[in-house]
């Protein structure tokens, strides 16, 4: 699985530097996650760091 950023993102950028695989980048209007590069922080942290730092709870597991 991977994480995904939804439309409630305010493009604050808090998530981008937290990603150990550099899967997060700035999109046209919001930040986006390259789902092929996202490992949900497995092997790096106990839980996805992007979710922990997101002030708007805009990051969830991709379905």
N, CA, C and O atoms as CSV, one atom per row, in Angstrom:
chain,resi,resn,atom,element,x,y,z
A,1,UNK,N,N,0.837,-1.189,0.000
A,1,UNK,CA,C,0.000,0.000,0.000
A,1,UNK,C,C,0.875,1.243,0.000
A,1,UNK,O,O,2.100,1.172,0.101
A,2,UNK,N,N,0.225,2.350,-0.114
A,2,UNK,CA,C,0.905,3.645,-0.114
A,2,UNK,C,C,-0.031,4.681,0.487
A,2,UNK,O,O,-1.212,4.422,0.720
A,3,UNK,N,N,0.517,5.837,0.727
A,3,UNK,CA,C,-0.280,6.933,1.250
A,3,UNK,C,C,-0.696,7.828,0.091
A,3,UNK,O,O,-0.079,7.812,-0.973
A,4,UNK,N,N,-1.761,8.614,0.314
A,4,UNK,CA,C,-2.262,9.547,-0.705
A,4,UNK,C,C,-2.689,10.836,-0.005
A,4,UNK,O,O,-3.217,10.803,1.107
A,5,UNK,N,N,-2.459,11.955,-0.655
A,5,UNK,CA,C,-2.847,13.259,-0.131
A,5,UNK,C,C,-4.135,13.683,-0.829
A,5,UNK,O,O,-4.226,13.653,-2.056
A,6,UNK,N,N,-5.133,14.078,-0.033
A,6,UNK,CA,C,-6.418,14.464,-0.633
A,6,UNK,C,C,-6.522,15.980,-0.822
A,6,UNK,O,O,-5.594,16.723,-0.501
A,7,UNK,N,N,-7.652,16.417,-1.343
A,7,UNK,CA,C,-7.863,17.819,-1.728
A,7,UNK,C,C,-7.938,18.798,-0.561
A,7,UNK,O,O,-7.998,20.007,-0.780
A,8,UNK,N,N,-7.937,18.304,0.666
A,8,UNK,CA,C,-7.946,19.225,1.807
A,8,UNK,C,C,-6.545,19.729,2.141
A,8,UNK,O,O,-6.373,20.519,3.069
A,9,UNK,N,N,-5.556,19.276,1.394
A,9,UNK,CA,C,-4.167,19.717,1.568
A,9,UNK,C,C,-4.088,21.230,1.364
A,9,UNK,O,O,-4.663,21.768,0.418
A,10,UNK,N,N,-3.368,21.911,2.260
A,10,UNK,CA,C,-3.199,23.364,2.149
A,10,UNK,C,C,-1.820,23.718,1.576
A,10,UNK,O,O,-1.423,24.883,1.602
A,11,UNK,N,N,-1.101,22.737,1.068
A,11,UNK,CA,C,0.207,22.919,0.441
A,11,UNK,C,C,1.201,23.616,1.361
A,11,UNK,O,O,1.961,24.481,0.925
A,12,UNK,N,N,1.193,23.235,2.634
A,12,UNK,CA,C,2.099,23.846,3.607
A,12,UNK,C,C,3.517,23.306,3.480
A,12,UNK,O,O,4.476,23.976,3.863
A,13,UNK,N,N,3.655,22.093,2.942
A,13,UNK,CA,C,4.967,21.508,2.738
A,13,UNK,C,C,5.557,20.778,3.931
A,13,UNK,O,O,6.699,20.324,3.866
A,14,UNK,N,N,4.813,20.654,5.011
A,14,UNK,CA,C,5.334,19.993,6.210
A,14,UNK,C,C,5.698,18.532,5.954
A,14,UNK,O,O,6.626,18.010,6.571
A,15,UNK,N,N,4.998,17.885,5.075
A,15,UNK,CA,C,5.194,16.462,4.823
A,15,UNK,C,C,6.434,16.147,3.987
A,15,UNK,O,O,7.087,15.126,4.202
A,16,UNK,N,N,6.751,17.005,3.056
A,16,UNK,CA,C,7.807,16.707,2.079
A,16,UNK,C,C,9.155,16.335,2.707
A,16,UNK,O,O,9.710,15.300,2.339
A,17,UNK,N,N,9.704,17.117,3.628
A,17,UNK,CA,C,11.007,16.748,4.177
A,17,UNK,C,C,10.982,15.534,5.106
A,17,UNK,O,O,12.036,15.000,5.452
A,18,UNK,N,N,9.799,15.097,5.511
A,18,UNK,CA,C,9.674,13.949,6.419
A,18,UNK,C,C,9.756,12.613,5.702
A,18,UNK,O,O,9.965,11.586,6.347
A,19,UNK,N,N,9.598,12.600,4.393
A,19,UNK,CA,C,9.533,11.352,3.636
A,19,UNK,C,C,10.924,10.763,3.415
A,19,UNK,O,O,11.762,11.393,2.769
A,20,UNK,N,N,11.181,9.566,3.941
A,20,UNK,CA,C,12.508,8.957,3.808
A,20,UNK,C,C,12.815,8.456,2.395
A,20,UNK,O,O,13.975,8.188,2.080
A,21,UNK,N,N,11.800,8.326,1.546
A,21,UNK,CA,C,12.028,7.844,0.182
A,21,UNK,C,C,11.829,8.937,-0.858
A,21,UNK,O,O,11.827,8.662,-2.058
A,22,UNK,N,N,11.660,10.180,-0.402
A,22,UNK,CA,C,11.447,11.322,-1.305
A,22,UNK,C,C,10.269,11.105,-2.253
A,22,UNK,O,O,10.316,11.505,-3.416
A,23,UNK,N,N,9.220,10.472,-1.748
A,23,UNK,CA,C,8.041,10.181,-2.563
A,23,UNK,C,C,7.068,11.355,-2.626
A,23,UNK,O,O,6.127,11.322,-3.419
A,24,UNK,N,N,7.268,12.384,-1.820
A,24,UNK,CA,C,6.352,13.517,-1.772
A,24,UNK,C,C,6.950,14.699,-2.524
A,24,UNK,O,O,8.117,15.046,-2.343
A,25,UNK,N,N,6.124,15.310,-3.374
A,25,UNK,CA,C,6.569,16.484,-4.116
A,25,UNK,C,C,5.404,17.455,-4.270
A,25,UNK,O,O,4.244,17.103,-4.053
A,26,UNK,N,N,5.737,18.671,-4.646
A,26,UNK,CA,C,4.707,19.691,-4.829
A,26,UNK,C,C,4.050,19.505,-6.185
A,26,UNK,O,O,4.722,19.474,-7.216
A,27,UNK,N,N,2.724,19.381,-6.171
A,27,UNK,CA,C,1.969,19.265,-7.405
A,27,UNK,C,C,1.504,20.638,-7.858
A,27,UNK,O,O,2.020,21.651,-7.385
A,28,UNK,N,N,0.541,20.689,-8.763
A,28,UNK,CA,C,0.036,21.965,-9.267
A,28,UNK,C,C,-0.627,22.795,-8.176
A,28,UNK,O,O,-0.375,23.994,-8.060
A,29,UNK,N,N,-1.482,22.149,-7.371
A,29,UNK,CA,C,-2.195,22.874,-6.329
A,29,UNK,C,C,-1.937,22.328,-4.931
A,29,UNK,O,O,-1.990,23.072,-3.952
A,30,UNK,N,N,-1.660,21.041,-4.838
A,30,UNK,CA,C,-1.406,20.401,-3.549
A,30,UNK,C,C,-0.172,19.507,-3.678
A,30,UNK,O,O,0.311,19.258,-4.782
A,31,UNK,N,N,0.325,19.036,-2.557
A,31,UNK,CA,C,1.435,18.087,-2.602
A,31,UNK,C,C,0.893,16.722,-3.013
A,31,UNK,O,O,-0.269,16.398,-2.766
A,32,UNK,N,N,1.748,15.938,-3.640
A,32,UNK,CA,C,1.354,14.614,-4.125
A,32,UNK,C,C,2.376,13.576,-3.668
A,32,UNK,O,O,3.529,13.902,-3.387
A,33,UNK,N,N,1.937,12.332,-3.599
A,33,UNK,CA,C,2.808,11.228,-3.219
A,33,UNK,C,C,2.930,10.277,-4.400
A,33,UNK,O,O,1.929,9.847,-4.974
A,34,UNK,N,N,4.161,9.958,-4.752
A,34,UNK,CA,C,4.425,8.953,-5.775
A,34,UNK,C,C,4.172,7.605,-5.117
A,34,UNK,O,O,5.005,7.115,-4.354
A,35,UNK,N,N,3.041,7.016,-5.408
A,35,UNK,CA,C,2.635,5.788,-4.734
A,35,UNK,C,C,3.560,4.617,-5.034
A,35,UNK,O,O,3.598,3.657,-4.265
A,36,UNK,N,N,4.297,4.673,-6.120
A,36,UNK,CA,C,5.243,3.588,-6.421
A,36,UNK,C,C,6.504,3.696,-5.561
A,36,UNK,O,O,7.242,2.720,-5.424
A,37,UNK,N,N,6.757,4.870,-4.984
A,37,UNK,CA,C,7.934,5.078,-4.138
A,37,UNK,C,C,7.597,5.063,-2.648
A,37,UNK,O,O,8.490,4.901,-1.817
A,38,UNK,N,N,6.331,5.228,-2.305
A,38,UNK,CA,C,5.910,5.278,-0.899
A,38,UNK,C,C,5.955,3.890,-0.271
A,38,UNK,O,O,5.415,2.928,-0.816
A,39,UNK,N,N,6.610,3.807,0.884
A,39,UNK,CA,C,6.690,2.541,1.614
A,39,UNK,C,C,6.007,2.652,2.981
A,39,UNK,O,O,6.206,1.809,3.855
A,40,UNK,N,N,5.197,3.705,3.151
A,40,UNK,CA,C,4.513,3.968,4.423
A,40,UNK,C,C,5.500,3.999,5.583
A,40,UNK,O,O,5.155,3.658,6.715
A,41,UNK,N,N,6.726,4.411,5.291
A,41,UNK,CA,C,7.816,4.550,6.263
A,41,UNK,C,C,8.273,3.224,6.874
A,41,UNK,O,O,9.028,3.227,7.847
A,42,UNK,N,N,7.832,2.101,6.323
A,42,UNK,CA,C,8.273,0.806,6.841
A,42,UNK,C,C,9.774,0.680,6.682
A,42,UNK,O,O,10.324,0.939,5.611
A,43,UNK,N,N,10.426,0.282,7.755
A,43,UNK,CA,C,11.868,0.179,7.762
A,43,UNK,C,C,12.569,1.478,8.136
A,43,UNK,O,O,13.791,1.520,8.276
A,44,UNK,N,N,11.775,2.544,8.297
A,44,UNK,CA,C,12.335,3.851,8.635
A,44,UNK,C,C,11.754,4.379,9.953
A,44,UNK,O,O,12.493,4.834,10.827
A,45,UNK,N,N,10.433,4.315,10.084
A,45,UNK,CA,C,9.734,4.819,11.267
A,45,UNK,C,C,8.628,3.842,11.644
A,45,UNK,O,O,8.280,2.959,10.860
A,46,UNK,N,N,8.078,4.000,12.843
A,46,UNK,CA,C,7.001,3.113,13.305
A,46,UNK,C,C,5.685,3.357,12.584
A,46,UNK,O,O,4.865,2.445,12.472
A,47,UNK,N,N,5.471,4.572,12.093
A,47,UNK,CA,C,4.250,4.923,11.360
A,47,UNK,C,C,4.594,5.998,10.343
A,47,UNK,O,O,5.646,6.629,10.444
A,48,UNK,N,N,3.716,6.218,9.355
A,48,UNK,CA,C,4.005,7.218,8.329
A,48,UNK,C,C,4.209,8.620,8.919
A,48,UNK,O,O,3.304,9.181,9.539
A,49,UNK,N,N,5.389,9.166,8.722
A,49,UNK,CA,C,5.729,10.491,9.265
A,49,UNK,C,C,4.859,11.584,8.645
A,49,UNK,O,O,4.492,12.540,9.329
A,50,UNK,N,N,4.527,11.458,7.371
A,50,UNK,CA,C,3.727,12.502,6.718
A,50,UNK,C,C,2.378,12.666,7.405
A,50,UNK,O,O,1.880,13.781,7.555
A,51,UNK,N,N,1.796,11.553,7.820
A,51,UNK,CA,C,0.507,11.597,8.515
A,51,UNK,C,C,0.662,12.310,9.854
A,51,UNK,O,O,-0.195,13.099,10.251
A,52,UNK,N,N,1.757,12.027,10.543
A,52,UNK,CA,C,1.988,12.626,11.858
A,52,UNK,C,C,2.152,14.137,11.805
A,52,UNK,O,O,1.717,14.833,12.722
A,53,UNK,N,N,2.770,14.657,10.751
A,53,UNK,CA,C,3.047,16.095,10.687
A,53,UNK,C,C,2.000,16.896,9.930
A,53,UNK,O,O,2.026,18.125,9.991
A,54,UNK,N,N,1.092,16.264,9.231
A,54,UNK,CA,C,0.088,16.983,8.438
A,54,UNK,C,C,-0.894,17.721,9.349
A,54,UNK,O,O,-1.592,17.091,10.143
A,55,UNK,N,N,-0.953,19.063,9.240
A,55,UNK,CA,C,-1.847,19.829,10.110
A,55,UNK,C,C,-3.325,19.737,9.741
A,55,UNK,O,O,-4.182,20.144,10.526
A,56,UNK,N,N,-3.636,19.206,8.554
A,56,UNK,CA,C,-5.029,19.151,8.112
A,56,UNK,C,C,-5.561,17.725,7.966
A,56,UNK,O,O,-6.654,17.527,7.436
A,57,UNK,N,N,-4.800,16.730,8.429
A,57,UNK,CA,C,-5.212,15.322,8.307
A,57,UNK,C,C,-5.589,14.964,6.872
A,57,UNK,O,O,-6.583,14.277,6.639
A,58,UNK,N,N,-4.795,15.433,5.917
A,58,UNK,CA,C,-5.079,15.234,4.497
A,58,UNK,C,C,-4.434,13.997,3.904
A,58,UNK,O,O,-4.590,13.735,2.712
A,59,UNK,N,N,-3.710,13.228,4.713
A,59,UNK,CA,C,-2.973,12.085,4.162
A,59,UNK,C,C,-3.547,10.790,4.742
A,59,UNK,O,O,-3.655,10.614,5.956
A,60,UNK,N,N,-3.911,9.890,3.817
A,60,UNK,CA,C,-4.532,8.625,4.197
A,60,UNK,C,C,-3.986,7.511,3.315
A,60,UNK,O,O,-3.330,7.772,2.307
A,61,UNK,N,N,-4.259,6.273,3.696
A,61,UNK,CA,C,-3.854,5.140,2.870
A,61,UNK,C,C,-4.586,5.195,1.534
A,61,UNK,O,O,-5.782,5.481,1.478
A,62,UNK,N,N,-3.859,4.920,0.474
A,62,UNK,CA,C,-4.464,4.854,-0.856
A,62,UNK,C,C,-5.335,3.608,-0.923
A,62,UNK,O,O,-5.031,2.582,-0.316
A,63,UNK,N,N,-6.406,3.719,-1.660
A,63,UNK,CA,C,-7.316,2.576,-1.796
A,63,UNK,C,C,-7.291,2.028,-3.203
A,63,UNK,O,O,-7.995,1.064,-3.503
